[in-house]
């Protein structure tokens, strides 16, 4: 989330291991792909000074100073969710230590206006496991999504103050599982969309925009390890805009708004690939959401930066189609971080707490109202509560 300097040969590469599980407040979105992102609530789209902004807005790589930077790190996420039904509370036993890798590299082409880069990360993912018997009928047990985004970009510097980037965004689902008490489904697939970025930087302020297209991935897999099946999985479009102001030589503040096109996640129709018949059908009818992100950085001295963040995120899942596979909840997030520089090295540590609102589900529709689709029926009624703690660690080296 910071950087303004003359163009020079630049190589930026970051490897981030994110220990994650399903943060279902924002659907199955995993927005934080760096320790700095955790520290400032991912308010990075307008920051020309931070290499951690590159996966959010690749136009930022046009403003990197020096010859380059190499970075890596890890984010640990402790997540839990529970449901209280008829006086009995059941906790999901999701694995809180899933690993989500992230990598980015950028290189300025000498004597040109162009910078090329590659981002590899996982902007989406989930893992939720309910004990058998938690719900009736089509008991959802294990739900898991593992994916990787491969996103090469070219950024062009237009004059001294503006850069624009464009590149394909390739989504690869490496593992998708939707198990129930009676069936087990798994599959893989891939599809390519695109991402564009824009950044304009003046002396004390900068603005940025990033857009990533909706991508529908055709997934092929097996039902109960035997029957060949197929389903289209919808990933939403992402639009993030923001502005950053350098208040003085120590303090900077950024405010971003992110719009997530969850309305693309309408339904899931699983098809028998041998006969073309529908194996199962679920309606989601999710709604678009808006996230507000606020990030502050304070330069304590030449070697130490303090970082703070706040976010407010919405729940995309309507009660009328509620599913415990993704028990989405509204939440607010509070984060803090510190960056310490020693010579060409920089260490970042960060922490974030997500404060979820409890959600009471009280649907009147009986199971069978929508056929075999239990979403939005009374079998999933109850009071849902969740928590998330995130810890990020990152190390970078400039050269």
SVG drawing of the C-alpha trace seen along z (x, -y; Angstrom):
<svg xmlns="http://www.w3.org/2000/svg" viewBox="-44 -17 65 63">
<polyline fill="none" stroke="black" stroke-width="0.4" points="0.0,0.0 2.6,-2.6 5.2,-3.6 5.9,-6.6 9.3,-6.9 11.0,-7.1 10.7,-4.1 13.6,-1.7 14.1,2.0 11.8,3.7 11.3,7.2 8.6,7.8 7.8,11.2 5.8,12.3 4.9,15.6 2.3,15.7 1.0,18.8 -2.5,18.1 -3.7,20.5 -7.4,20.1 -10.8,21.6 -14.2,20.4 -14.8,16.8 -18.4,17.0 -19.4,13.4 -18.4,12.4 -19.6,15.5 -16.6,17.6 -14.4,14.6 -10.8,14.5 -9.7,10.9 -6.5,10.7 -3.5,12.0 -0.7,10.4 0.2,9.5 -0.1,5.8 -3.6,6.4 -4.6,7.9 -3.1,4.9 -5.0,2.2 -8.3,4.2 -7.2,4.6 -7.6,0.8 -4.8,0.9 -6.3,0.2 -5.0,-3.4 -1.6,-2.8 1.4,-3.4 4.0,-2.7 3.2,0.9 4.1,3.9 1.3,5.7 -1.1,3.6 -0.2,5.3 -2.6,8.3 -5.4,5.9 -4.5,3.3 -1.7,4.4 -1.3,0.8 0.5,0.2 3.6,2.1 4.3,-0.9 5.2,-3.0 7.6,-0.6 11.0,-2.2 14.4,-0.6 15.3,2.6 12.6,4.8 11.4,6.6 10.9,10.2 8.4,11.1 6.8,14.1 4.8,14.8 2.0,16.6 -1.5,15.8 -3.1,17.9 -6.9,17.9 -8.8,19.3 -12.4,19.6 -15.4,21.1 -19.1,21.2 -22.0,22.8 -25.7,23.2 -28.2,23.3 -31.4,25.3 -34.1,26.2 -31.8,25.4 -28.8,27.4 -25.6,25.8 -23.5,27.6 -20.1,26.4 -18.8,27.0 -15.5,28.9 -13.9,27.0 -10.1,27.3 -8.8,23.9 -5.4,24.4 -6.0,24.7 -3.1,23.2 -3.7,20.8 -0.6,19.9 0.1,16.5 2.8,15.3 3.4,12.2 6.3,11.0 6.7,7.8 9.4,6.5 9.9,3.1 11.0,3.3 14.0,0.9 13.6,-2.2 9.9,-1.7 6.6,-2.7 5.7,1.0 5.8,3.2 4.9,6.9 3.8,9.0 2.2,12.2 -0.1,12.7 -0.9,16.2 -3.2,16.4 -6.5,17.7 -9.2,14.9 -11.9,17.5 -12.2,20.6 -14.1,22.3 -14.1,25.3 -17.1,26.1 -17.9,29.5 -21.0,30.1 -21.3,33.2 -23.7,35.8 -27.1,35.3 -26.9,31.6 -29.7,31.0 -32.4,33.2 -33.1,34.5 -30.3,33.7 -27.8,33.1 -24.9,31.0 -21.7,32.4 -18.4,31.3 -18.3,28.3 -14.9,27.3 -13.6,25.1 -10.0,24.9 -8.9,22.7 -6.0,20.7 -6.0,17.5 -3.3,17.0 -3.2,13.4 -0.5,12.1 -0.7,8.3 0.9,5.5 0.9,2.1 1.6,-1.1 2.8,-4.3 1.0,-7.2 3.1,-10.3 4.4,-10.8 1.2,-10.4 -1.0,-7.7 -0.8,-3.9 -3.2,-1.5 -3.0,2.3 -4.8,5.2 -4.4,9.0 -6.2,12.3 -7.4,13.9 -7.4,17.6 -9.4,19.5 -8.5,23.1 -10.7,25.1 -8.4,27.7 -10.9,29.3 -14.6,28.7 -16.5,31.0 -20.2,30.9 -21.0,33.9 -24.2,34.7 -25.4,37.5 -26.3,39.6 -24.0,38.5 -20.4,37.3 -19.6,35.0 -16.2,33.7 -14.7,32.1 -12.3,29.7 -12.4,27.2 -10.9,23.9 -11.9,20.8 -10.4,17.5 -11.7,13.9 -9.8,10.6 -8.7,7.9 -8.0,4.2 -6.5,1.6 -6.0,-2.2 -4.0,-4.4 -3.4,-8.2 -0.9,-9.7 -0.3,-13.3 2.0,-14.7 -0.1,-14.0 -3.0,-12.0 -3.8,-9.1 -6.8,-7.3 -7.2,-3.7 -9.6,-1.3 -9.5,2.4 -12.0,4.6 -12.1,8.3 -14.7,10.0 -17.3,12.6 -16.0,16.0 -18.2,19.2 -16.0,22.3 -17.4,25.5 -16.6,28.2 -16.4,31.9 -16.3,34.6 -17.9,37.6 -20.9,38.4 -20.0,41.1 -16.8,41.7 -18.7,43.4 -21.2,41.2 -19.7,38.6 -21.3,35.2 -20.9,31.6 -21.9,28.2 -21.2,24.5 -19.7,22.7 -20.1,18.9 -17.4,16.5 -18.6,12.9 -17.2,9.8 -15.1,7.6 -14.9,3.8 -12.8,1.8 -12.2,-1.9 -10.5,-4.2 -8.5,-7.3 -5.4,-7.7 -4.2,-11.0 -0.8,-11.6 -1.7,-13.8 1.9,-14.6 5.3,-13.0 4.2,-10.3 0.5,-9.7 -1.5,-8.4 -5.1,-7.3 -7.0,-5.4 -10.7,-4.7 -11.9,-2.1 -15.3,-0.8 -15.6,2.7 -18.6,4.0 -18.9,7.8 -21.3,9.2 -22.6,12.1 -25.9,12.0 -24.0,14.2 -24.3,17.0 -27.9,17.9 -28.1,21.6 -26.3,24.9 -27.5,27.6 -25.6,30.8 -25.9,32.8 -25.4,36.5 -22.8,36.2 -23.8,39.6 -27.6,38.9 -27.9,35.1 -30.4,35.5 -30.4,33.2 -29.0,35.0 -29.7,32.2 -30.6,28.5 -30.1,25.8 -31.3,22.1 -29.0,19.5 -30.2,16.1 -27.4,14.2 -27.4,10.4 -24.6,8.0 -22.7,6.6 -20.7,3.5 -17.7,3.5 -16.2,0.3 -12.5,0.4 -10.4,-2.1 -6.6,-1.9 -4.1,-4.1 -0.3,-4.0 2.0,-5.9 5.7,-6.2 7.1,-5.9 10.7,-6.4 12.9,-5.5 12.6,-1.8 9.1,-1.3 5.6,-1.7 2.4,-1.2 -0.7,-0.1 -4.4,-0.1 -7.6,1.0 -11.3,1.2 -13.9,2.8 -17.7,3.2 -18.9,6.1 -22.4,7.3 -24.0,10.7 -24.9,11.8 -27.1,14.7 -30.9,14.0 -32.8,15.8 -35.3,17.1 -32.5,19.3 -30.3,19.8 -27.9,22.8 -25.6,23.9 -22.9,24.7 -22.3,21.0 -23.9,19.5 -23.1,15.9 -23.2,13.2 -22.7,9.4 -19.5,8.4 -17.0,5.6 -13.3,6.1 -10.6,4.4 -6.9,4.8 -3.4,3.7 0.1,4.3 3.7,3.2 6.4,3.1 10.0,3.1 12.8,2.4 16.5,3.5 18.5,2.4 16.9,4.0 14.7,6.3 11.2,5.5 9.2,7.7 5.5,7.2 3.3,8.6 -0.5,8.1 -3.6,9.2 -7.3,8.9 -10.5,9.7 -13.8,10.1 -16.8,9.2 -19.8,11.2 -23.5,10.4 -25.5,13.4 -28.1,14.5 -31.5,16.0 -33.0,18.1 -36.7,18.8 -38.1,20.0 -41.6,21.5 -41.2,23.5 -41.1,27.3 -38.5,29.5 -39.9,30.7 -41.3,27.3 -38.4,26.9 -38.1,30.5 -34.8,32.0 -33.4,28.5 -33.3,27.8 -32.1,24.1 -34.5,21.7 -36.5,24.4 -37.2,24.9 -34.7,27.8 -31.9,25.2 -33.6,22.9 -31.6,21.8 -29.3,19.1 -25.9,19.0 -22.8,17.4 -19.2,17.2 -15.8,15.7 -12.5,15.1 -9.0,14.3 -6.3,13.7 -2.6,13.3 -0.3,12.3 3.5,12.5 5.4,11.3 9.1,10.8 10.3,8.8 13.7,7.9 14.3,4.9 17.1,4.8"/>
</svg>
